[in-house]
Amino acid sequence: MTDPPDQAGQTQRTADPRPRADGDGEFARAVAMCAADAGFLAGLERILRQADRDAARQGFECRQCGRCCRFGQFGHRLYVTAGELALMLQLAPGQAPAASPEARRCPYQDQARCLARAGRALGCRLFFCDPSADGWFRDAYERFHQQIKLLHAAHGLPYVYADFLAFFSG
């Protein structure tokens, strides 16, 4: 089994290809477990803030153009861990996603504005429309993603890595 491509269309390498959403609620159960662990969520926020700082140090910044949020239109796919989705849902609780997965558009996108900006996933934080960021993105994503996997393990939480829109497909 190969790993799915990330938001930039690159195949992610992971040590354990097993943890995938199985369509029967595994992803939703894992998200709920992550959401219930405040220590885990605090640790995840620290990792994501560090990713933001690393991107800023590299000179990359989100232009808030919304291009990367229109997954289907630009050939992007966003994969997230259960923990990332739990944090997003916690930090954007009043923003009920309405977009259908068939549209391949982020349900938290309102024009070019991200309604879940504070809790956005690692791929959203590290992917930039600037082509010069591509090589940096792959390396940084893998490094921070590994930290997130280790955080799941440290808290005894299931690591599930799945297409972001799969959670919203019911």
C-alpha positions as CSV (number, residue, x, y, z in Angstrom):
1,M,0.0,0.0,0.0
2,T,1.4,3.4,-0.9
3,D,0.8,6.5,1.1
4,P,-1.6,9.0,-0.3
5,P,-0.3,12.3,-1.7
6,D,-0.4,15.3,0.5
7,Q,-1.9,18.7,-0.3
8,A,0.8,19.5,-2.8
9,G,0.3,16.2,-4.6
10,Q,3.5,14.6,-3.2
11,T,3.5,11.1,-1.8
12,Q,4.1,11.1,1.9
13,R,6.4,8.5,3.3
14,T,5.4,7.1,6.6
15,A,6.8,4.2,8.6
16,D,3.4,2.6,9.2
17,P,1.0,2.6,6.2
18,R,-1.8,0.9,8.2
19,P,-3.4,3.8,10.0
20,R,-6.0,4.9,7.5
21,A,-9.7,5.8,7.8
22,D,-11.6,2.6,7.1
23,G,-14.9,4.1,6.2
24,D,-16.8,2.7,9.2
25,G,-16.2,5.5,11.6
26,E,-12.6,4.8,12.6
27,F,-11.6,8.3,11.7
28,A,-14.5,9.9,13.6
29,R,-13.8,7.8,16.7
30,A,-10.1,8.8,16.6
31,V,-11.0,12.5,16.2
32,A,-13.3,12.2,19.3
33,M,-10.6,10.6,21.3
34,C,-8.0,13.3,20.4
35,A,-10.5,16.0,21.1
36,A,-11.0,14.7,24.6
37,D,-7.3,14.9,25.5
38,A,-6.5,18.5,26.4
39,G,-2.8,17.8,26.9
40,F,-2.6,16.3,23.4
41,L,-4.3,19.3,21.9
42,A,-1.9,21.7,23.7
43,G,1.1,19.7,22.4
44,L,-0.3,19.7,18.9
45,E,-0.8,23.4,19.0
46,R,2.8,23.8,20.0
47,I,4.0,21.7,17.0
48,L,1.8,23.7,14.6
49,R,3.0,27.1,16.0
50,Q,6.5,25.9,15.4
51,A,5.7,25.0,11.9
52,D,4.3,28.5,11.4
53,R,7.5,30.0,12.8
54,D,9.6,27.9,10.5
55,A,7.7,28.9,7.5
56,A,7.9,32.6,8.5
57,R,11.7,32.2,9.0
58,Q,11.9,30.9,5.4
59,G,10.1,34.0,4.2
60,F,6.9,32.1,3.2
61,E,3.5,33.5,3.9
62,C,0.0,32.8,3.0
63,R,-1.4,35.3,0.6
64,Q,-5.0,34.2,1.5
65,C,-5.9,33.8,-2.1
66,G,-7.9,30.7,-1.5
67,R,-6.3,28.7,-4.3
68,C,-5.0,25.9,-2.1
69,C,-8.4,25.5,-0.5
70,R,-10.1,24.7,-3.8
71,F,-8.6,21.2,-3.8
72,G,-10.3,19.8,-7.0
73,Q,-9.7,22.9,-9.1
74,F,-5.9,23.0,-8.4
75,G,-5.2,19.2,-8.1
76,H,-4.6,19.4,-4.3
77,R,-5.5,16.8,-1.7
78,L,-5.3,17.6,2.0
79,Y,-4.5,14.7,4.4
80,V,-4.8,15.2,8.1
81,T,-4.4,13.2,11.2
82,A,-7.3,12.7,13.6
83,G,-5.6,15.1,16.0
84,E,-5.3,17.8,13.5
85,L,-9.0,17.5,12.6
86,A,-9.9,17.5,16.3
87,L,-8.1,20.7,16.9
88,M,-9.6,22.3,13.8
89,L,-13.1,21.4,15.0
90,Q,-12.4,22.7,18.5
91,L,-11.0,26.0,17.3
92,A,-13.7,26.6,14.7
93,P,-16.8,25.2,16.5
94,G,-19.3,27.6,15.1
95,Q,-18.3,27.1,11.5
96,A,-20.3,24.1,10.4
97,P,-18.8,22.8,7.1
98,A,-21.3,22.9,4.3
99,A,-19.4,22.1,1.2
100,S,-19.8,18.7,-0.4
101,P,-16.7,16.5,-0.7
102,E,-17.6,16.0,-4.4
103,A,-16.7,19.7,-4.9
104,R,-13.2,18.9,-3.6
105,R,-13.2,22.3,-1.8
106,C,-12.4,22.9,1.8
107,P,-15.6,23.3,3.7
108,Y,-14.0,26.0,5.9
109,Q,-13.3,28.3,2.9
110,D,-15.4,31.4,2.5
111,Q,-14.2,33.1,-0.7
112,A,-10.4,33.4,0.0
113,R,-10.9,33.5,3.8
114,C,-10.2,30.5,6.0
115,L,-12.8,30.1,8.7
116,A,-10.6,27.7,10.6
117,R,-7.4,29.6,10.4
118,A,-6.4,29.2,14.1
119,G,-6.8,25.5,13.9
120,R,-5.8,24.8,10.4
121,A,-3.9,21.6,9.6
122,L,-0.2,21.2,9.1
123,G,-0.6,20.9,5.3
124,C,-2.4,24.2,5.3
125,R,0.3,25.9,7.3
126,L,3.2,24.7,5.2
127,F,1.9,24.7,1.7
128,F,2.4,27.9,-0.2
129,C,1.4,28.9,-3.7
130,D,5.0,30.1,-4.2
131,P,6.7,27.4,-6.3
132,S,10.0,28.0,-4.6
133,A,8.5,26.6,-1.4
134,D,8.0,23.1,-2.9
135,G,11.2,21.4,-1.7
136,W,11.1,23.1,1.7
137,F,7.4,22.0,2.0
138,R,8.1,18.3,1.6
139,D,11.0,18.3,4.1
140,A,9.2,20.4,6.7
141,Y,6.0,18.5,6.3
142,E,7.7,15.2,6.9
143,R,9.5,16.5,9.9
144,F,6.5,18.0,11.6
145,H,4.2,15.2,10.6
146,Q,6.6,12.8,12.4
147,Q,6.3,14.9,15.5
148,I,2.5,14.7,15.3
149,K,2.7,10.9,15.0
150,L,4.9,10.7,18.0
151,L,2.5,12.9,19.9
152,H,-0.4,10.6,19.1
153,A,1.7,7.7,20.4
154,A,2.8,9.5,23.6
155,H,-0.8,10.1,24.5
156,G,-1.9,6.6,23.6
157,L,-4.2,8.0,20.9
158,P,-4.9,6.3,17.6
159,Y,-3.0,7.6,14.6
160,V,-5.3,7.9,11.7
161,Y,-4.2,9.8,8.6
162,A,-6.9,10.3,6.0
163,D,-8.2,12.6,3.3
164,F,-9.6,15.7,5.1
165,L,-12.8,15.7,3.1
166,A,-13.5,12.0,3.9
167,F,-14.6,13.1,7.4
168,F,-17.3,15.3,5.9
169,S,-18.6,12.7,3.5
170,G,-20.8,11.1,6.2
